[in-house]
Amino acid sequence: MKQDYKEPVYTIGIVSKKLGVCPATIRIWEKKKLLKPARIGKNRFYSPCDLDRLWKIKKLLQEKRINIEGVKNILSTTRCWEVKNCAPKERDSCSVYTKYRS
């Protein structure tokens, strides 16, 4: 059975290990409103979609050296494939999409 992309299944500990950052870093990113994980009680749970977003946040902050406000602006921008409703197969040959993913 295929896991739902938006289903929150990962704990902050698992996510921090996958990303190579400490849990406190992820909490700071949440406090700065870069993401909003699902909560069950007081525990945070992250979906594969959240994990992809966290990878992008990490790359923008640490590799591209963009500040928090810049990252917020980038992540809030509507992408052309969202407006055009491009199929995933079409995205793989799109220069804008492949640039965004790299």
N, C-alpha and C positions, 0 to 999 in steps of 0.2 A: 504494500500500500504506500502510495506516494505521500510524503509529508507536505502539508499545506505551507506555502511560502510565508504566510502571515501568522501562522500558529506559534505562540510564544512557548518555546520548549527549553531554551538554554538559560541556565542561571548565570549570574554575573561572574562567578568564578570560572565557569567554562568559557564564557565569552572573553574574559580578560586573558586567559591562557591562549586562546585562538588568536587574539590580536597582538599578544606580546606586550600588553600594558597592565598596570595594576588596577584592581577594582576601583580604587579611589579616583583614578583618571576618568573612568567611565562615569562615575557619579558626578564628577565636575562637569563633564560634557552634558549630562542630563540637567544639572543645575543651571547651566548656561543655555538650556532649551535647544540643544542640538538634536535631541531625540527624546522620546517619551516611551519607555518600555511598559509592557503590561505589568500589572501588580496583582499578586494574589496574597492578601494580607499585607505584610510589610516587605515581602520578597519581590524582587524584580525578575521578570522573565523576558527573554529576547527571542524573536522569531528569526528565521533565516533572512528575511527582509531587513530586520533591524541590524543583523550582523553585516550585511552588505553595506548598509548606511554607515555603520561604525568603521568599516574598512575605508570608506571614502572620507569620512571625517578625519581619521588618523592620517591618511595620505595628504589631505589638504593642509592640516595643521603642521605635521612633522616634516613631510618631504617638500611640499610646495611653500611652506612657511607663511601661510595665509592666517590672518588673525580670526578670532571667534566670529566677529561681525561679518567678515568676508565669507567665512564658511556658511553662516546662516543665509546670507544672500545667495550664494551659489546653490545651496540645497533647496531654497524656496523657489528657484527659477523653474518655470514650466519648460520642459524639454520638447523639442519639435516632434519626437515620436509619440509623445503623450497627446499632443494636439491632433496629429494626423492619424493616430491609432495604428501605427505601423505594426505589422506582424513581426514576431521575433526573427523569422528568417530574413525579412527585409532589413532589419536592424544590423545584422552581421555584415552587410555590404555597404552600410551607411558610414561615410567618413566622420560625420558629427558624432554618431553613437560610439564608434570605435575609439575616437579621441577621448570622449567622456569616460569610457571604461578604463582607459589606460592610465 
